[in-house]
């Protein structure tokens, strides 16, 4: 029992100490089982229409969209013999669970970013990032790029297509190769020429993820607050 407690403590510590950069911009939920779950997004209520004196009210309708996901189990086994424990003069018994926990945390991180990098087809038959969704821009990380990104987020509409959601950029997610450019864009300076003022300084948070560099070191992503947009 003593050894089990030591291993469990090491495992928890290793998991907690490993950086998972997706945590700020993702909303976490708990599922009760391994059945497929459908996440439904209901549109806003239909717009009200003028009713003239003696006139009739018109019926409106809601629209919805749904994505599905489910839980999976991941794991590995490492055998530790009684002799290993007795001869453990390098503290391996506590280090191994910590290292496995850290690997688990990094796996979670990779799986989230693989969704962004893979640009999967959504329930509507269109890729996640696509001109049809109005969330694909072609700009460098500069004032013009930030203007295009923020505009694309603000004019996103609900499923009915009637209401602009007016989402604000909360997180700028970049590979390590673009971290310096992102930091420059976030920095606040006072130029003599008003045309060179950076209106977006300190208006967002930067999330740098080196895992992105291995696949795409030039793309960056914008995300709203997960408390506002169900990301």
C-alpha positions as CSV (number, residue, x, y, z in Angstrom):
1,X,0.0,0.0,0.0
2,X,2.8,2.4,0.8
3,X,4.4,1.8,-2.6
4,X,1.1,2.1,-4.3
5,X,0.5,5.5,-2.7
6,X,4.0,6.7,-3.7
7,X,3.4,5.6,-7.3
8,X,0.0,7.2,-7.4
9,X,1.4,10.5,-6.0
10,X,4.2,10.4,-8.5
11,X,1.8,9.8,-11.4
12,X,-0.5,12.6,-10.4
13,X,2.4,15.0,-10.0
14,X,3.9,14.1,-13.4
15,X,0.5,14.6,-15.1
16,X,-0.1,18.0,-13.4
17,X,3.4,19.3,-14.1
18,X,3.2,18.6,-17.9
19,X,2.1,21.5,-19.9
20,X,-1.1,21.1,-22.0
21,X,-1.4,24.3,-23.9
22,X,-4.9,23.5,-25.2
23,X,-6.5,23.9,-21.7
24,X,-7.3,27.6,-21.9
25,X,-9.2,27.5,-25.2
26,X,-11.0,24.2,-24.9
27,X,-14.1,23.5,-22.8
28,X,-13.7,20.3,-20.9
29,X,-16.7,18.0,-20.2
30,X,-17.1,14.7,-18.4
31,X,-18.7,11.7,-20.1
32,X,-20.3,8.9,-18.1
33,X,-19.5,6.0,-20.5
34,X,-18.0,5.1,-23.9
35,X,-21.2,5.7,-26.0
36,X,-21.1,8.1,-28.8
37,X,-22.2,11.6,-27.7
38,X,-23.9,14.2,-29.9
39,X,-23.1,17.8,-29.2
40,X,-26.1,19.8,-30.6
41,X,-25.9,23.5,-31.3
42,X,-29.3,25.2,-31.4
43,X,-29.7,28.4,-33.4
44,X,-31.0,31.6,-31.9
45,X,-34.8,32.2,-31.9
46,X,-36.1,33.4,-35.3
47,X,-36.3,37.2,-35.8
48,X,-39.6,38.8,-34.8
49,X,-41.8,40.2,-37.5
50,X,-44.2,43.1,-37.5
51,X,-47.8,42.1,-36.9
52,X,-50.2,44.7,-38.3
53,X,-53.6,45.4,-36.6
54,X,-55.8,42.3,-37.1
55,X,-52.9,40.4,-38.7
56,X,-51.7,36.9,-37.8
57,X,-48.5,35.9,-36.2
58,X,-46.2,33.9,-38.5
59,X,-44.5,30.7,-37.5
60,X,-40.7,30.7,-37.2
61,X,-38.3,27.8,-36.9
62,X,-35.1,26.8,-35.2
63,X,-32.2,25.1,-36.9
64,X,-29.5,23.0,-35.3
65,X,-26.2,21.4,-36.0
66,X,-24.5,18.5,-34.3
67,X,-21.0,17.0,-34.0
68,X,-20.3,13.7,-32.4
69,X,-17.5,12.3,-30.2
70,X,-16.8,9.6,-27.7
71,X,-14.3,8.4,-25.2
72,X,-11.4,5.9,-25.9
73,X,-9.0,4.3,-23.6
74,X,-5.2,4.6,-24.0
75,X,-2.6,2.9,-21.9
76,X,0.7,1.0,-21.5
77,X,2.0,-1.4,-19.0
78,X,5.5,-1.4,-17.4
79,X,6.5,-4.3,-15.3
80,X,8.3,-3.7,-12.0
81,X,9.6,-6.8,-10.2
82,X,10.2,-7.2,-6.5
83,X,13.9,-7.3,-7.2
84,X,13.6,-3.9,-9.0
85,X,12.0,-2.3,-6.0
86,X,14.6,-3.7,-3.6
87,X,17.5,-2.7,-5.9
88,X,16.0,0.7,-6.7
89,X,18.9,3.0,-5.9
90,X,17.9,5.5,-8.7
91,X,14.4,6.2,-7.5
92,X,13.0,4.5,-10.7
93,X,9.8,3.4,-8.9
94,X,8.6,6.9,-8.4
95,X,10.1,8.3,-11.7
96,X,8.5,5.7,-14.0
97,X,4.9,6.5,-13.1
98,X,5.6,10.3,-13.4
99,X,7.1,9.8,-16.8
100,X,4.2,7.8,-18.0
101,X,1.8,10.4,-16.7
102,X,3.7,13.1,-18.5
103,X,3.5,11.1,-21.7
104,X,-0.3,10.8,-21.2
105,X,-0.6,14.5,-20.8
106,X,1.4,15.1,-24.0
107,X,-0.8,12.6,-25.8
108,X,-3.9,14.7,-24.9
109,X,-2.2,17.8,-26.1
110,X,-1.3,16.2,-29.5
111,X,-4.8,14.9,-30.0
112,X,-6.3,18.4,-29.7
113,X,-3.8,20.0,-32.1
114,X,-4.2,17.1,-34.5
115,X,-7.8,18.2,-35.0
116,X,-6.6,21.6,-36.0
117,X,-3.9,20.3,-38.2
118,X,-6.0,17.6,-39.8
119,X,-8.9,20.1,-40.7
120,X,-11.5,17.3,-40.5
121,X,-14.9,17.3,-42.3
122,X,-17.6,18.5,-40.0
123,X,-21.3,17.3,-39.7
124,X,-22.3,19.7,-42.5
125,X,-19.9,18.0,-45.0
126,X,-17.5,20.9,-45.0
127,X,-14.0,21.0,-43.6
128,X,-13.5,22.7,-40.2
129,X,-11.5,25.6,-41.7
130,X,-13.2,26.5,-45.0
131,X,-14.4,29.6,-46.9
132,X,-17.9,28.3,-46.5
133,X,-17.5,28.6,-42.7
134,X,-16.0,32.0,-43.0
135,X,-13.1,31.1,-40.8
136,X,-10.2,30.8,-43.2
137,X,-8.0,33.8,-43.9
138,X,-4.7,34.3,-45.7
139,X,-2.8,37.0,-43.8
140,X,0.5,37.2,-41.9
141,X,0.6,38.0,-38.2
142,X,0.4,41.7,-38.4
143,X,-2.1,44.5,-37.9
144,X,-3.8,43.7,-41.2
145,X,-3.9,40.0,-40.4
146,X,-5.3,40.6,-36.9
147,X,-8.0,42.9,-38.4
148,X,-9.0,40.1,-40.8
149,X,-9.0,37.5,-38.1
150,X,-11.0,39.5,-35.7
151,X,-13.5,40.5,-38.4
152,X,-14.0,36.8,-39.4
153,X,-14.7,35.9,-35.8
154,X,-17.1,38.8,-35.2
155,X,-19.3,38.2,-38.2
156,X,-19.7,34.4,-37.6
157,X,-23.4,33.7,-37.5
158,X,-25.5,31.1,-35.7
159,X,-27.1,28.2,-37.5
160,X,-30.0,30.3,-38.7
161,X,-27.6,32.6,-40.5
162,X,-29.6,35.6,-39.2
163,X,-27.6,36.8,-36.2
164,X,-23.9,37.8,-36.1
165,X,-22.4,36.2,-33.0
166,X,-19.8,39.0,-32.5
167,X,-17.2,36.7,-31.0
168,X,-14.1,38.4,-29.7
169,X,-10.6,37.0,-30.1
170,X,-9.4,35.7,-26.8
171,X,-6.5,33.4,-27.8
172,X,-4.0,33.6,-30.6
173,X,-2.5,30.1,-31.0
174,X,0.8,30.0,-32.8
175,X,3.7,27.6,-33.5
176,X,7.0,28.4,-32.0
177,X,8.2,29.8,-35.3
178,X,5.6,32.6,-35.1
179,X,5.9,33.3,-31.4
180,X,8.2,36.4,-31.9
181,X,5.8,37.9,-34.5
182,X,2.9,37.3,-32.1
183,X,4.7,38.9,-29.2
184,X,5.5,41.9,-31.4
185,X,1.9,42.3,-32.4
186,X,0.8,42.1,-28.8
187,X,3.4,44.6,-27.5
188,X,2.3,48.2,-26.9
189,X,4.4,51.0,-28.4
190,X,3.6,54.7,-28.9
191,X,4.5,55.7,-32.5
192,X,4.7,59.3,-33.6
193,X,2.6,58.5,-36.6
194,X,-1.0,57.6,-35.7
195,X,-1.2,55.4,-38.8
196,X,1.3,53.1,-37.3
197,X,-0.5,52.6,-34.0
198,X,-1.2,49.0,-33.1
199,X,-4.8,48.9,-32.0
200,X,-4.6,45.3,-30.9
201,X,-1.8,45.5,-28.3
202,X,-2.6,43.6,-25.2
203,X,-6.1,42.6,-26.5
204,X,-5.5,38.9,-26.6
205,X,-3.5,36.1,-25.0
206,X,-0.8,34.1,-26.9
207,X,-0.6,30.3,-26.7
208,X,2.6,28.9,-28.2
209,X,2.6,25.2,-29.1
210,X,5.8,23.7,-30.5
211,X,3.9,20.5,-31.7
212,X,2.5,22.6,-34.5
213,X,5.9,23.3,-35.9
214,X,6.5,19.7,-36.9
215,X,3.6,19.8,-39.4
216,X,2.8,23.4,-40.2
217,X,5.0,26.3,-38.9
218,X,3.2,29.0,-40.8
219,X,-0.4,28.7,-39.8
220,X,-1.9,30.3,-36.7
221,X,-5.4,30.1,-35.2
222,X,-7.7,32.4,-33.3
223,X,-10.1,31.2,-30.6
224,X,-12.8,32.8,-28.5
225,X,-13.3,32.3,-24.8
226,X,-14.7,28.8,-24.4
227,X,-17.2,30.2,-21.9
228,X,-18.7,32.1,-24.8
229,X,-18.1,29.8,-27.8
230,X,-18.4,26.1,-27.2
231,X,-14.9,25.1,-28.5
